[in-house]
Amino acid sequence: VCMTMFTLLLAISLFRFACYVVISPSLPKVPPNIVGSEMPSEVSILLGESIQLVCEAKGIPRPAIQWLKDGNPVTSNESQRIRRVKIKSCVLSVCNLCKTDDTGSFTCIASNEAGEVSKHFSLKVLGKCYFYIQTR
């Protein structure tokens, strides 16, 4: 549904009156949609590797994107990990040199006036195994 707002302008000149109607269509509100799901929802990496989670959302008005780790908002000391790539994309750099405590459930929430949608990622940081062969 396209709603229209009418603005009436009255221009007065010396002996002339003119009336103009300016039609300003207001944009329809479209709920967010997270697109580009090339990245799997379950991700495993090795200890010491790097990972970035990508969340791209479309909607009208443009959705705001928030990241959660294990159900809690990414804290201010972790917020330097979040950066915008394109106008509608948000990347969470989880870790440069991942540790096992970086393992967790990450959620991208895109919201605007028309609604909210989320995408979940499960990240597992696997420890490296070392085998020692003892010879006699």
CNS distance restraints for C-alpha pairs under 8 A (distance, minus, plus):
assign (resid   1 and name CA) (resid  28 and name CA) 6.70 0.50 0.50
assign (resid   2 and name CA) (resid  25 and name CA) 6.98 0.50 0.50
assign (resid   2 and name CA) (resid  26 and name CA) 6.87 0.50 0.50
assign (resid   2 and name CA) (resid  27 and name CA) 6.93 0.50 0.50
assign (resid   2 and name CA) (resid  28 and name CA) 6.02 0.50 0.50
assign (resid   3 and name CA) (resid  25 and name CA) 6.14 0.50 0.50
assign (resid   3 and name CA) (resid  26 and name CA) 5.80 0.50 0.50
assign (resid   3 and name CA) (resid  27 and name CA) 7.65 0.50 0.50
assign (resid   3 and name CA) (resid  28 and name CA) 7.56 0.50 0.50
assign (resid   4 and name CA) (resid  23 and name CA) 6.65 0.50 0.50
assign (resid   4 and name CA) (resid  24 and name CA) 6.05 0.50 0.50
assign (resid   4 and name CA) (resid  25 and name CA) 4.58 0.50 0.50
assign (resid   4 and name CA) (resid  26 and name CA) 6.03 0.50 0.50
assign (resid   5 and name CA) (resid  23 and name CA) 6.11 0.50 0.50
assign (resid   5 and name CA) (resid  24 and name CA) 5.40 0.50 0.50
assign (resid   5 and name CA) (resid  25 and name CA) 6.17 0.50 0.50
assign (resid   5 and name CA) (resid  26 and name CA) 7.10 0.50 0.50
assign (resid   6 and name CA) (resid  21 and name CA) 6.69 0.50 0.50
assign (resid   6 and name CA) (resid  22 and name CA) 6.04 0.50 0.50
assign (resid   6 and name CA) (resid  23 and name CA) 5.13 0.50 0.50
assign (resid   6 and name CA) (resid  24 and name CA) 6.51 0.50 0.50
assign (resid   7 and name CA) (resid  21 and name CA) 5.90 0.50 0.50
assign (resid   7 and name CA) (resid  22 and name CA) 5.29 0.50 0.50
assign (resid   7 and name CA) (resid  23 and name CA) 6.61 0.50 0.50
assign (resid   7 and name CA) (resid  24 and name CA) 7.72 0.50 0.50
assign (resid   8 and name CA) (resid  19 and name CA) 7.13 0.50 0.50
assign (resid   8 and name CA) (resid  20 and name CA) 6.05 0.50 0.50
assign (resid   8 and name CA) (resid  21 and name CA) 5.04 0.50 0.50
assign (resid   8 and name CA) (resid  22 and name CA) 6.58 0.50 0.50
assign (resid   9 and name CA) (resid  19 and name CA) 5.99 0.50 0.50
assign (resid   9 and name CA) (resid  20 and name CA) 5.23 0.50 0.50
assign (resid   9 and name CA) (resid  21 and name CA) 6.43 0.50 0.50
assign (resid   9 and name CA) (resid  22 and name CA) 7.59 0.50 0.50
assign (resid  10 and name CA) (resid  17 and name CA) 7.35 0.50 0.50
assign (resid  10 and name CA) (resid  18 and name CA) 6.08 0.50 0.50
assign (resid  10 and name CA) (resid  19 and name CA) 5.00 0.50 0.50
assign (resid  10 and name CA) (resid  20 and name CA) 6.57 0.50 0.50
assign (resid  11 and name CA) (resid  17 and name CA) 6.11 0.50 0.50
assign (resid  11 and name CA) (resid  18 and name CA) 5.32 0.50 0.50
assign (resid  11 and name CA) (resid  19 and name CA) 6.45 0.50 0.50
assign (resid  11 and name CA) (resid  20 and name CA) 7.92 0.50 0.50
assign (resid  12 and name CA) (resid  16 and name CA) 6.20 0.50 0.50
assign (resid  12 and name CA) (resid  17 and name CA) 5.01 0.50 0.50
assign (resid  12 and name CA) (resid  18 and name CA) 6.63 0.50 0.50
assign (resid  13 and name CA) (resid  17 and name CA) 6.42 0.50 0.50
assign (resid  27 and name CA) (resid  60 and name CA) 7.63 0.50 0.50
assign (resid  28 and name CA) (resid  60 and name CA) 7.08 0.50 0.50
assign (resid  29 and name CA) (resid  59 and name CA) 7.69 0.50 0.50
assign (resid  29 and name CA) (resid  60 and name CA) 5.16 0.50 0.50
assign (resid  29 and name CA) (resid  61 and name CA) 6.44 0.50 0.50
assign (resid  29 and name CA) (resid 113 and name CA) 7.23 0.50 0.50
assign (resid  29 and name CA) (resid 114 and name CA) 5.69 0.50 0.50
assign (resid  30 and name CA) (resid  59 and name CA) 5.15 0.50 0.50
assign (resid  30 and name CA) (resid  60 and name CA) 4.73 0.50 0.50
assign (resid  30 and name CA) (resid  61 and name CA) 7.09 0.50 0.50
assign (resid  30 and name CA) (resid 114 and name CA) 5.82 0.50 0.50
assign (resid  31 and name CA) (resid  59 and name CA) 5.45 0.50 0.50
assign (resid  31 and name CA) (resid  60 and name CA) 6.75 0.50 0.50
assign (resid  31 and name CA) (resid 111 and name CA) 7.66 0.50 0.50
assign (resid  31 and name CA) (resid 112 and name CA) 6.77 0.50 0.50
assign (resid  31 and name CA) (resid 113 and name CA) 7.54 0.50 0.50
assign (resid  31 and name CA) (resid 114 and name CA) 4.59 0.50 0.50
assign (resid  31 and name CA) (resid 115 and name CA) 4.88 0.50 0.50
assign (resid  31 and name CA) (resid 116 and name CA) 6.78 0.50 0.50
assign (resid  32 and name CA) (resid  57 and name CA) 6.23 0.50 0.50
assign (resid  32 and name CA) (resid  58 and name CA) 5.42 0.50 0.50
assign (resid  32 and name CA) (resid  59 and name CA) 4.36 0.50 0.50
assign (resid  32 and name CA) (resid  60 and name CA) 7.33 0.50 0.50
assign (resid  32 and name CA) (resid  62 and name CA) 7.88 0.50 0.50
assign (resid  32 and name CA) (resid  63 and name CA) 6.12 0.50 0.50
assign (resid  32 and name CA) (resid 110 and name CA) 6.26 0.50 0.50
assign (resid  32 and name CA) (resid 111 and name CA) 6.14 0.50 0.50
assign (resid  32 and name CA) (resid 112 and name CA) 6.71 0.50 0.50
assign (resid  32 and name CA) (resid 114 and name CA) 7.45 0.50 0.50
assign (resid  32 and name CA) (resid 115 and name CA) 6.44 0.50 0.50
assign (resid  32 and name CA) (resid 116 and name CA) 6.13 0.50 0.50
assign (resid  32 and name CA) (resid 117 and name CA) 6.27 0.50 0.50
assign (resid  33 and name CA) (resid  57 and name CA) 5.40 0.50 0.50
assign (resid  33 and name CA) (resid  58 and name CA) 5.28 0.50 0.50
assign (resid  33 and name CA) (resid  59 and name CA) 6.34 0.50 0.50
assign (resid  33 and name CA) (resid 110 and name CA) 7.70 0.50 0.50
assign (resid  33 and name CA) (resid 117 and name CA) 6.63 0.50 0.50
assign (resid  34 and name CA) (resid  55 and name CA) 6.85 0.50 0.50
assign (resid  34 and name CA) (resid  56 and name CA) 5.60 0.50 0.50
assign (resid  34 and name CA) (resid  57 and name CA) 4.27 0.50 0.50
assign (resid  34 and name CA) (resid  58 and name CA) 6.47 0.50 0.50
assign (resid  34 and name CA) (resid 110 and name CA) 7.37 0.50 0.50
assign (resid  34 and name CA) (resid 117 and name CA) 7.20 0.50 0.50
assign (resid  34 and name CA) (resid 118 and name CA) 7.42 0.50 0.50
assign (resid  34 and name CA) (resid 119 and name CA) 7.36 0.50 0.50
assign (resid  35 and name CA) (resid  55 and name CA) 7.66 0.50 0.50
assign (resid  35 and name CA) (resid  56 and name CA) 5.62 0.50 0.50
assign (resid  35 and name CA) (resid  57 and name CA) 5.87 0.50 0.50
assign (resid  35 and name CA) (resid  58 and name CA) 7.31 0.50 0.50
assign (resid  36 and name CA) (resid  55 and name CA) 7.92 0.50 0.50
assign (resid  36 and name CA) (resid  56 and name CA) 6.66 0.50 0.50
assign (resid  39 and name CA) (resid  53 and name CA) 7.86 0.50 0.50
assign (resid  39 and name CA) (resid  54 and name CA) 7.71 0.50 0.50
assign (resid  40 and name CA) (resid 121 and name CA) 7.65 0.50 0.50
assign (resid  41 and name CA) (resid 120 and name CA) 6.22 0.50 0.50
assign (resid  41 and name CA) (resid 121 and name CA) 4.47 0.50 0.50
assign (resid  41 and name CA) (resid 122 and name CA) 6.07 0.50 0.50
assign (resid  42 and name CA) (resid 121 and name CA) 5.76 0.50 0.50
assign (resid  42 and name CA) (resid 122 and name CA) 4.71 0.50 0.50
assign (resid  42 and name CA) (resid 123 and name CA) 6.17 0.50 0.50
assign (resid  43 and name CA) (resid 121 and name CA) 7.23 0.50 0.50
assign (resid  43 and name CA) (resid 122 and name CA) 6.06 0.50 0.50
assign (resid  43 and name CA) (resid 123 and name CA) 4.94 0.50 0.50
assign (resid  43 and name CA) (resid 124 and name CA) 6.32 0.50 0.50
assign (resid  44 and name CA) (resid 123 and name CA) 5.79 0.50 0.50
assign (resid  44 and name CA) (resid 124 and name CA) 4.65 0.50 0.50
assign (resid  44 and name CA) (resid 125 and name CA) 5.89 0.50 0.50
assign (resid  44 and name CA) (resid 126 and name CA) 6.91 0.50 0.50
assign (resid  45 and name CA) (resid  49 and name CA) 6.51 0.50 0.50
assign (resid  45 and name CA) (resid  50 and name CA) 7.91 0.50 0.50
assign (resid  45 and name CA) (resid  51 and name CA) 7.78 0.50 0.50
assign (resid  45 and name CA) (resid 123 and name CA) 7.78 0.50 0.50
assign (resid  45 and name CA) (resid 124 and name CA) 6.39 0.50 0.50
assign (resid  45 and name CA) (resid 125 and name CA) 5.12 0.50 0.50
assign (resid  45 and name CA) (resid 126 and name CA) 6.05 0.50 0.50
assign (resid  46 and name CA) (resid  98 and name CA) 7.77 0.50 0.50
assign (resid  46 and name CA) (resid 125 and name CA) 5.54 0.50 0.50
assign (resid  46 and name CA) (resid 126 and name CA) 4.80 0.50 0.50
assign (resid  46 and name CA) (resid 127 and name CA) 6.18 0.50 0.50
assign (resid  46 and name CA) (resid 128 and name CA) 6.73 0.50 0.50
assign (resid  47 and name CA) (resid  97 and name CA) 7.27 0.50 0.50
assign (resid  47 and name CA) (resid  98 and name CA) 5.55 0.50 0.50
assign (resid  47 and name CA) (resid  99 and name CA) 5.63 0.50 0.50
assign (resid  47 and name CA) (resid 100 and name CA) 6.69 0.50 0.50
assign (resid  47 and name CA) (resid 125 and name CA) 5.71 0.50 0.50
assign (resid  47 and name CA) (resid 126 and name CA) 5.58 0.50 0.50
assign (resid  47 and name CA) (resid 127 and name CA) 5.16 0.50 0.50
assign (resid  47 and name CA) (resid 128 and name CA) 6.34 0.50 0.50
assign (resid  48 and name CA) (resid  96 and name CA) 7.49 0.50 0.50
assign (resid  48 and name CA) (resid  97 and name CA) 4.22 0.50 0.50
assign (resid  48 and name CA) (resid  98 and name CA) 4.73 0.50 0.50
assign (resid  48 and name CA) (resid  99 and name CA) 6.40 0.50 0.50
assign (resid  49 and name CA) (resid  95 and name CA) 7.94 0.50 0.50
assign (resid  49 and name CA) (resid  96 and name CA) 6.66 0.50 0.50
assign (resid  49 and name CA) (resid  97 and name CA) 5.27 0.50 0.50
assign (resid  49 and name CA) (resid  98 and name CA) 5.59 0.50 0.50
assign (resid  50 and name CA) (resid  94 and name CA) 7.56 0.50 0.50
assign (resid  50 and name CA) (resid  95 and name CA) 5.55 0.50 0.50
assign (resid  50 and name CA) (resid  96 and name CA) 4.50 0.50 0.50
assign (resid  50 and name CA) (resid  97 and name CA) 5.59 0.50 0.50
assign (resid  50 and name CA) (resid  98 and name CA) 6.05 0.50 0.50
assign (resid  51 and name CA) (resid  93 and name CA) 6.24 0.50 0.50
assign (resid  51 and name CA) (resid  94 and name CA) 5.91 0.50 0.50
assign (resid  51 and name CA) (resid  95 and name CA) 6.10 0.50 0.50
assign (resid  51 and name CA) (resid  96 and name CA) 6.96 0.50 0.50
assign (resid  51 and name CA) (resid  98 and name CA) 7.93 0.50 0.50
assign (resid  52 and name CA) (resid  91 and name CA) 6.40 0.50 0.50
assign (resid  52 and name CA) (resid  92 and name CA) 5.51 0.50 0.50
assign (resid  52 and name CA) (resid  93 and name CA) 4.39 0.50 0.50
assign (resid  52 and name CA) (resid  94 and name CA) 5.81 0.50 0.50
assign (resid  52 and name CA) (resid  95 and name CA) 7.61 0.50 0.50
assign (resid  53 and name CA) (resid  91 and name CA) 5.64 0.50 0.50
assign (resid  53 and name CA) (resid  92 and name CA) 5.13 0.50 0.50
assign (resid  53 and name CA) (resid  93 and name CA) 6.51 0.50 0.50
assign (resid  53 and name CA) (resid  94 and name CA) 7.20 0.50 0.50
assign (resid  53 and name CA) (resid 121 and name CA) 7.99 0.50 0.50
assign (resid  54 and name CA) (resid  89 and name CA) 7.17 0.50 0.50
assign (resid  54 and name CA) (resid  90 and name CA) 6.03 0.50 0.50
assign (resid  54 and name CA) (resid  91 and name CA) 4.55 0.50 0.50
assign (resid  54 and name CA) (resid  92 and name CA) 6.48 0.50 0.50
assign (resid  55 and name CA) (resid  89 and name CA) 5.73 0.50 0.50
assign (resid  55 and name CA) (resid  90 and name CA) 5.23 0.50 0.50
assign (resid  55 and name CA) (resid  91 and name CA) 6.17 0.50 0.50
assign (resid  55 and name CA) (resid 108 and name CA) 6.41 0.50 0.50
assign (resid  55 and name CA) (resid 119 and name CA) 7.89 0.50 0.50
assign (resid  56 and name CA) (resid  88 and name CA) 5.69 0.50 0.50
assign (resid  56 and name CA) (resid  89 and name CA) 4.07 0.50 0.50
assign (resid  56 and name CA) (resid  90 and name CA) 6.14 0.50 0.50
assign (resid  57 and name CA) (resid  63 and name CA) 6.63 0.50 0.50
assign (resid  57 and name CA) (resid  65 and name CA) 7.92 0.50 0.50
assign (resid  57 and name CA) (resid  88 and name CA) 5.76 0.50 0.50
assign (resid  57 and name CA) (resid  89 and name CA) 6.41 0.50 0.50
assign (resid  57 and name CA) (resid 110 and name CA) 6.46 0.50 0.50
assign (resid  58 and name CA) (resid  62 and name CA) 6.50 0.50 0.50
assign (resid  58 and name CA) (resid  63 and name CA) 6.67 0.50 0.50
assign (resid  58 and name CA) (resid  88 and name CA) 6.59 0.50 0.50
assign (resid  59 and name CA) (resid  63 and name CA) 5.98 0.50 0.50
assign (resid  59 and name CA) (resid 112 and name CA) 7.58 0.50 0.50
assign (resid  60 and name CA) (resid 112 and name CA) 7.45 0.50 0.50
assign (resid  60 and name CA) (resid 114 and name CA) 7.80 0.50 0.50
assign (resid  61 and name CA) (resid 112 and name CA) 6.32 0.50 0.50
assign (resid  61 and name CA) (resid 113 and name CA) 7.21 0.50 0.50
assign (resid  62 and name CA) (resid  88 and name CA) 7.37 0.50 0.50
assign (resid  62 and name CA) (resid 112 and name CA) 6.84 0.50 0.50
assign (resid  63 and name CA) (resid  88 and name CA) 7.81 0.50 0.50
assign (resid  63 and name CA) (resid 110 and name CA) 5.52 0.50 0.50
assign (resid  63 and name CA) (resid 111 and name CA) 4.96 0.50 0.50
assign (resid  63 and name CA) (resid 112 and name CA) 4.80 0.50 0.50
assign (resid  64 and name CA) (resid 110 and name CA) 5.53 0.50 0.50
assign (resid  64 and name CA) (resid 111 and name CA) 5.41 0.50 0.50
assign (resid  64 and name CA) (resid 112 and name CA) 6.39 0.50 0.50
assign (resid  65 and name CA) (resid  90 and name CA) 7.05 0.50 0.50
assign (resid  65 and name CA) (resid 108 and name CA) 6.75 0.50 0.50
assign (resid  65 and name CA) (resid 109 and name CA) 5.55 0.50 0.50
assign (resid  65 and name CA) (resid 110 and name CA) 4.54 0.50 0.50
assign (resid  65 and name CA) (resid 111 and name CA) 6.66 0.50 0.50
assign (resid  66 and name CA) (resid  73 and name CA) 7.51 0.50 0.50
assign (resid  66 and name CA) (resid 108 and name CA) 5.85 0.50 0.50
assign (resid  66 and name CA) (resid 109 and name CA) 5.15 0.50 0.50
assign (resid  66 and name CA) (resid 110 and name CA) 6.59 0.50 0.50
assign (resid  67 and name CA) (resid  73 and name CA) 6.04 0.50 0.50
assign (resid  67 and name CA) (resid  74 and name CA) 5.87 0.50 0.50
assign (resid  67 and name CA) (resid  92 and name CA) 7.68 0.50 0.50
assign (resid  67 and name CA) (resid 106 and name CA) 7.03 0.50 0.50
assign (resid  67 and name CA) (resid 107 and name CA) 5.64 0.50 0.50
assign (resid  67 and name CA) (resid 108 and name CA) 4.75 0.50 0.50
assign (resid  67 and name CA) (resid 109 and name CA) 6.30 0.50 0.50
assign (resid  68 and name CA) (resid  72 and name CA) 5.04 0.50 0.50
assign (resid  68 and name CA) (resid  73 and name CA) 4.28 0.50 0.50
assign (resid  68 and name CA) (resid  74 and name CA) 5.31 0.50 0.50
assign (resid  68 and name CA) (resid 106 and name CA) 5.58 0.50 0.50
assign (resid  68 and name CA) (resid 107 and name CA) 5.00 0.50 0.50
assign (resid  68 and name CA) (resid 108 and name CA) 6.57 0.50 0.50
assign (resid  68 and name CA) (resid 109 and name CA) 7.93 0.50 0.50
assign (resid  69 and name CA) (resid  73 and name CA) 6.32 0.50 0.50
assign (resid  69 and name CA) (resid  74 and name CA) 6.16 0.50 0.50
assign (resid  69 and name CA) (resid 104 and name CA) 6.66 0.50 0.50
assign (resid  69 and name CA) (resid 105 and name CA) 5.69 0.50 0.50
assign (resid  69 and name CA) (resid 106 and name CA) 4.57 0.50 0.50
assign (resid  69 and name CA) (resid 107 and name CA) 6.49 0.50 0.50
assign (resid  70 and name CA) (resid 104 and name CA) 6.00 0.50 0.50
assign (resid  70 and name CA) (resid 105 and name CA) 4.90 0.50 0.50
assign (resid  70 and name CA) (resid 106 and name CA) 6.20 0.50 0.50
assign (resid  70 and name CA) (resid 107 and name CA) 7.93 0.50 0.50
assign (resid  71 and name CA) (resid 105 and name CA) 7.60 0.50 0.50
assign (resid  71 and name CA) (resid 106 and name CA) 7.68 0.50 0.50
assign (resid  71 and name CA) (resid 107 and name CA) 7.52 0.50 0.50
assign (resid  74 and name CA) (resid  78 and name CA) 5.92 0.50 0.50
assign (resid  74 and name CA) (resid  79 and name CA) 6.22 0.50 0.50
assign (resid  75 and name CA) (resid  79 and name CA) 6.02 0.50 0.50
assign (resid  76 and name CA) (resid  80 and name CA) 7.62 0.50 0.50
assign (resid  78 and name CA) (resid  82 and name CA) 7.92 0.50 0.50
assign (resid  81 and name CA) (resid  92 and name CA) 5.73 0.50 0.50
assign (resid  81 and name CA) (resid  93 and name CA) 4.86 0.50 0.50
assign (resid  81 and name CA) (resid  94 and name CA) 6.47 0.50 0.50
assign (resid  81 and name CA) (resid  95 and name CA) 7.78 0.50 0.50
assign (resid  82 and name CA) (resid  90 and name CA) 7.13 0.50 0.50
assign (resid  82 and name CA) (resid  91 and name CA) 5.79 0.50 0.50
assign (resid  82 and name CA) (resid  92 and name CA) 4.53 0.50 0.50
assign (resid  82 and name CA) (resid  93 and name CA) 6.09 0.50 0.50
assign (resid  83 and name CA) (resid  90 and name CA) 5.99 0.50 0.50
assign (resid  83 and name CA) (resid  91 and name CA) 5.46 0.50 0.50
assign (resid  83 and name CA) (resid  92 and name CA) 6.59 0.50 0.50
assign (resid  83 and name CA) (resid  93 and name CA) 7.84 0.50 0.50
assign (resid  84 and name CA) (resid  88 and name CA) 7.89 0.50 0.50
assign (resid  84 and name CA) (resid  89 and name CA) 5.97 0.50 0.50
assign (resid  84 and name CA) (resid  90 and name CA) 4.51 0.50 0.50
assign (resid  84 and name CA) (resid  91 and name CA) 6.05 0.50 0.50
assign (resid  85 and name CA) (resid  89 and name CA) 5.68 0.50 0.50
assign (resid  85 and name CA) (resid  90 and name CA) 5.96 0.50 0.50
assign (resid  85 and name CA) (resid  91 and name CA) 6.70 0.50 0.50
assign (resid  86 and name CA) (resid  90 and name CA) 7.36 0.50 0.50
assign (resid  94 and name CA) (resid  98 and name CA) 7.79 0.50 0.50
assign (resid  94 and name CA) (resid 102 and name CA) 7.39 0.50 0.50
assign (resid  95 and name CA) (resid  99 and name CA) 7.99 0.50 0.50
assign (resid  95 and name CA) (resid 102 and name CA) 7.34 0.50 0.50
assign (resid  98 and name CA) (resid 102 and name CA) 6.26 0.50 0.50
assign (resid  98 and name CA) (resid 125 and name CA) 6.91 0.50 0.50
assign (resid  99 and name CA) (resid 103 and name CA) 7.73 0.50 0.50
assign (resid  99 and name CA) (resid 125 and name CA) 6.61 0.50 0.50
assign (resid 100 and name CA) (resid 124 and name CA) 7.64 0.50 0.50
assign (resid 100 and name CA) (resid 125 and name CA) 5.09 0.50 0.50
assign (resid 100 and name CA) (resid 126 and name CA) 6.65 0.50 0.50
assign (resid 100 and name CA) (resid 127 and name CA) 6.84 0.50 0.50
assign (resid 101 and name CA) (resid 125 and name CA) 7.80 0.50 0.50
assign (resid 102 and name CA) (resid 123 and name CA) 7.82 0.50 0.50
assign (resid 102 and name CA) (resid 124 and name CA) 7.78 0.50 0.50
assign (resid 102 and name CA) (resid 125 and name CA) 6.76 0.50 0.50
assign (resid 103 and name CA) (resid 122 and name CA) 7.89 0.50 0.50
assign (resid 103 and name CA) (resid 123 and name CA) 5.28 0.50 0.50
assign (resid 103 and name CA) (resid 124 and name CA) 4.72 0.50 0.50
assign (resid 103 and name CA) (resid 125 and name CA) 5.36 0.50 0.50
assign (resid 104 and name CA) (resid 122 and name CA) 6.03 0.50 0.50
assign (resid 104 and name CA) (resid 123 and name CA) 5.37 0.50 0.50
assign (resid 104 and name CA) (resid 124 and name CA) 6.67 0.50 0.50
assign (resid 105 and name CA) (resid 120 and name CA) 7.02 0.50 0.50
assign (resid 105 and name CA) (resid 121 and name CA) 5.80 0.50 0.50
assign (resid 105 and name CA) (resid 122 and name CA) 4.58 0.50 0.50
assign (resid 105 and name CA) (resid 123 and name CA) 6.22 0.50 0.50
assign (resid 106 and name CA) (resid 120 and name CA) 5.80 0.50 0.50
assign (resid 106 and name CA) (resid 121 and name CA) 4.99 0.50 0.50
assign (resid 106 and name CA) (resid 122 and name CA) 6.20 0.50 0.50
assign (resid 106 and name CA) (resid 123 and name CA) 7.39 0.50 0.50
assign (resid 107 and name CA) (resid 118 and name CA) 6.60 0.50 0.50
assign (resid 107 and name CA) (resid 119 and name CA) 5.64 0.50 0.50
assign (resid 107 and name CA) (resid 120 and name CA) 4.46 0.50 0.50
assign (resid 107 and name CA) (resid 121 and name CA) 6.14 0.50 0.50
assign (resid 108 and name CA) (resid 118 and name CA) 5.43 0.50 0.50
assign (resid 108 and name CA) (resid 119 and name CA) 5.24 0.50 0.50
assign (resid 108 and name CA) (resid 120 and name CA) 6.47 0.50 0.50
assign (resid 109 and name CA) (resid 116 and name CA) 7.00 0.50 0.50
assign (resid 109 and name CA) (resid 117 and name CA) 5.87 0.50 0.50
assign (resid 109 and name CA) (resid 118 and name CA) 4.37 0.50 0.50
assign (resid 109 and name CA) (resid 119 and name CA) 6.72 0.50 0.50
assign (resid 110 and name CA) (resid 116 and name CA) 5.70 0.50 0.50
assign (resid 110 and name CA) (resid 117 and name CA) 5.46 0.50 0.50
assign (resid 110 and name CA) (resid 118 and name CA) 6.14 0.50 0.50
assign (resid 111 and name CA) (resid 115 and name CA) 5.75 0.50 0.50
assign (resid 111 and name CA) (resid 116 and name CA) 4.19 0.50 0.50
assign (resid 111 and name CA) (resid 117 and name CA) 6.47 0.50 0.50
assign (resid 112 and name CA) (resid 116 and name CA) 6.49 0.50 0.50
